[in-house]
């Protein structure tokens, strides 16, 4: 599992880790029951604090993406279709929000954006 940390971005490191692990799970790159690196190992590999890695794993567990077995480690949780749908919908909302920002900066109206979206969805 490859995780890339950006020190130049505005997003906290623990959130970068959380987002990348979620994305790998949603994309099927991490399968149900698959073990994640230990908190200490991942912290060492990324050159970050154990506390930061622990926070990322706690957030993933709270969101239902992983479960932790004391003394054994953290594992990808069983797929919850509603959880995956919500995560995907959140990502779509973020991307559409970015698209609206880009459109507004370029003088493209909302109706033009909606028409473009409609045309793109009809092409599927």
N, C-alpha and C positions, 0 to 999 in steps of 0.2 A: 504494500500500500504506500503510495507516494503522497506526501503532504508537503505543500509549499507554503512557507510563511513569508509574508511581506511586511517589512518594518516601515515601509514608506506609506502604507495605506492608513486609512482612518479606522479600519475595523480592528478591534482587539484581537490578539493572537488566539485566545481561547475560542473566539467566535469563528476565526478562520479555520481552525481545526474542526470544530463542530460542523460547519458548513460543508467542508470537504468530505468528511466521513458520511454525513447525511447524503450527499450527492452520490458517493460511491455505493451506498446501500440502495438508493432509489434507482440507480442505473444498473443494478444487479452485479456490480463488480465485487461486492462483499455479500456472500450468501448467508442465509439464516443459519445460525449456530457457529459461524466462523469466528475464531478468536481474534480479538484486536490485540495489538502490541500492549504490553504492560504499560502502566502510567509512567513508571520510572524509565523504561526502555525508550518510550516515545519522547519523553522529555530530554533524555540524553541525546537521542538521534537528532532532534530539532534544535538542541542547544538552548532550551528554555527551562523555566522553573517547573518543578513537579506540581506545584500548586496550580499553575496555568493549565497543565494537561489534565489534572484532576477536575478542574472546573469544566473543561470541555466534556469529559466523560460523564460528569454529573448531569450536565445539560442534556446530553444525548440520552441518558437513562430516563430523566424526567420527561423527555419528549417521546419515550417509548421506542427509540431506535436500537438501543442496546440494553442488556441486562448484565449485572455483575454477580458473580458467585464468589463469596469471600474465600480467599485462599486459592482460587482457581483462575480468576481473571474476568475480563469483560468479553461478551459475545454479542454478535448481531442477533437481535430479537426476532421472533417470528413475525412474518409480514402481516401488518394490519392494513387492509386495503383503504380504510377510511383515513388512517394516518398518512399513508402515502399520497392519497388524493389531496388532502389538506396541504401537505408540503409542496406538492406540485402546483396547486392553485396559488399558494403564496409566491412561488417562483414566477409564475405567469403574471401575477399582479405586479411584481417588481419590474419585470421586463416591459410590461405594457406602460407602466409609469415612466420608465426611462424613455420609451418610444415617444410618449406624449411630450416629455421634456425636450427631446431632440427635435420633434416636429415644431413645437412652439418656438424654439430658438431659430429654426429655419423658415419660419413664416408659413408653415403648413397648418391648415385648420383641422379642428377635431373631426369635422365631417369628412375631410379628405382622408384622415387616418382611418376612420371607421369604414369608409368605402374601400380603402386598400386592404384592411383586415378582412372585409367581406369577400373581396376578390381572391385573396390568398386562401381563405378557407374553402371557397368553392372549387379551387384547383386541386383539392386533395382527393 
